[in-house]
Amino acid sequence: MTTILEQEIIHHDDLIEQIFVEYDKADKEKYVSLFLSSLSTKNMNWRSGLSVFAILQTFPNHKFKLVENQKPSRISPCDFCSSYEQIEIDTELVEESFEEIGGLTGFDLLDYFYYLNKTNELTPIKPKEEDFEIFSKILEILANADEEETVKKSIQTKISKIKGFKSDSEQRQALIETLGYCSILETEEHKGLLHQYTNLAVAPTKTHSSDWNYPVDWWLGKNGVNMEALKFWFGGYPELAKHWT
């Protein structure tokens, strides 16, 4: 039997169905523990899955719907997710992002399926003391940011200096953006995906030239860390409780 990733083309509705098959298999505790365990080991494939699992919290299980006033064609986008009706299965760039960046670089249905499928295949890993220390320092940097400070420059630089946390700028950006999808970093107007859906493929950007994803593109230090969301994701770890108590 040919698997999804061995096909050349798949229909939008069939891929949506398979995404939710994988999502139903996904275990929140496993995804969170893999994310944390990646911090000291730099296993990017452990880190990647949480980004998609967070998005799927409110992602609609839907059929292809043509954008209003669009003429049907091979490249007509879906009104819900902006993917095409017929999707080419080409995983080269998706695999590279999953293995080397630790987060999403695109918002295609194929990305969502691949990340969930590959993370579901991973063996659960327990975080180490070093992982909690690194994540605590990241949270402290974010919580103590100046009111007009953004994640794009000085905060990234501070995070890059955390002892034991080896990363490049693209990996740090993907990690911070994952915290945005988790609603840990959001603004009053620009929410993460924990409680409301936003089509990230067409989400608003702060500037035309911005290369940061929604919602952290809009985040400033004055917006702080959403403690409710932080506890939702990481509340199973007493080592991190000081950040929301």
N, C-alpha and C positions, 0 to 999 in steps of 0.2 A: 504493500500500500504506500502510495506517494504521500510524504508529509507536506505540510504547508511550505516549509522552507526549500523543498525540492521542486516545487512548481515554478512555472515561468510567470503565470498571470493568475490572480485570484480576484473574485468579485468582492467589492466593498462589504456587502452583507455577510458573506461567508467569513471574511477576516474578522469582522466585528464579533461574530458568533464564537470564533476560536479565541479571540482576546478574552472574552468573558468566561470561556472554559478554563483558560489559564488563571484568570483572576480568582475564580472560585477555588482553585487549588492553592492559591497563594496564602501564606501564613504571615500575618503582620509581625509577630515576634521574630520570626526568622529573618524577614527583610530588614527589620531594625537592627538586629544583632549583627547581621552581615555588614550593614552600613557602618556601624560603630567599629567593628573588627577590622575594617579596611583602613582605619586612620593611622594605625602604627605599622601596618604591614604593606601599605600601598598596593593592595590587591584591588585594582579599580573595578574589576568585574563583580566584586562583592558589594561595592558601593552603588552601582548603577541602578539596581532594581527598585530602590525606594522611590526614586523620582517618578517612575510610572505607576507604582502602587499608590502613591499619593494622588496622582492625577485621576486614577480610576475610582477614587472615593466618590466623585460626583460626575464622572464621565457618563454620558447617556448611552444606554444600550439601544441603538437606533437602526433604522433602515435608511438606505441612501435617499436623500431628499435634495432635489435640485435647488440651488439658490434662486430666490425669486427673481424673475425677469431675465434669467440666464437661458440661453438656447442650449438644448441638449447636444453634447459633443463628447469626444473621447476625453477631453481635459476639463469638462465641467465639474466644479467642486461641489461637495456635499455641504448643505447649509449648516449641519451640526458640527462637522469636524474638518471640513475643507479638503478631504481626501477625494481622489477620483473614484469613479464607479468601477473601473478596471485597474487593478494595482499590480505593477510589475514587481516581482520578487527578486530584488537585488540587495543582498545584505552586506556587501563589502564595507560601505561606510558605516552602517549600523553596527556591525561587529567591531570595527575600529573604535567607535565611540564607547561601546559597552566595555571593551577590554582595556582601553587606554585612557579614557577621559573620566569615567566614573559618573556619568550623568547624561542627560539628553542634549543632543545638538540639533534635533529636529522634532517635529510633532506629527509624524506620519503614523498611520495605523500599523505599518510594518515595524516601526521602532517599538511601539507599545507591545505588540505580540512577541517580538524577539526578546526584549528585556524581561518580560514576564516568563516566557518559556525557558530561557537560559538560567534565570535566577531560581526558578522552581526546581531545576535540575541540580542545583548546588547543595552541598551538605551544610546543615546548620553549624555555625561557629559561635562560640561564646567570646564576648569581648574581654580584653585584658585590662589591667589597671592602667596601662599606658593609653589605651583607647579612651577611657573615661577622663583621664587627665587632659588629653588633647581636645576632646569635645568640650570639656568644661572651660578651657581657655578660649576656645572659639566663641562660646556663648558669653563669656565675660567681656570679650572684645566687642561683641555686638551690643550687649546690654549697656556698656559704658561709653558707647560712641557719642560724640558731640551731636547736638541737635541737627545740624545741617550736613553731617558727615554721610557719605554714601559708601556702599560696599565696593565701589569700582576702583578706588585708589588706595587711600590710606588704610582702610580696614583690611583690604586684601594684603597690603604690605605687612601689617601687624600679624595677620594670620600666618603669613609665609615664614615668620620668625619663631613660631612655636617650636620648642625643642621636641625632636622626635617625629615631627610631621613633615614628611618630604612630599613636595607637590610643586607643580608648575602653575602658571597663572590660569591656564585653561581648566585644569583640574579643580583649582580653588573656585573658579567661577561656577563650574558645574555643581560643586558642593553647596555653595551659597544659594544657587538657583533652586536646588532641591529643597532647601529650607523654606524657600518661597512657595513652592508647590504644596508643601506640608502646612502652609499657613502660619508657620513659625515667624516668618518675616513677611509682613504685609502692611498695607495702609488701610485707612477707613474706606477709601474709595476703591482701592485696588486690592482685592482679597485673593488669598490663595485658594486652593481647590478642596479644602476640607469640608466646607459647608455649601459652596456654590460653584457651579460650573462656568468656566470661561473657555472659549475656543482659543487655545494658546497660539494656533497658527495665524490668527488674525487679531490677537490682543493688541491694545494700544501701547505704543512706546513713548517714552518721555521726550525723546528727540528723534528726528528722522534718521540720524546716523547711529543711534544706539545699537550696540551689539549684545546687550543684556536682555534676558528674557523676563517676561511678566511673572509675578508682580514685583520682584526685587529691583527691577529697573526703576521703580517709583519710590523705593524705600529710602528713608532717611533715619538718622540716629534718633530723632524725636519720636519716631513711630515705635521704637522699642521692640522687645521680643514678646510675642504672644504666648504667655505662660500657659493658657488653656490648651493651645495646640501642642506646645512643647510637652506638656504632661500627657496628652493623648498619645503621642508617639513614643515617648521615652519614660513614661511613668512606671514601667516595670523594673526600672533600675534605681534602687535606693542610692547608688553612688552619685546620681545626678539630681537628687531631690532638692538639694540646696538652691537650685535654680528656679524652682517654682513654689517654694515654701516661704 
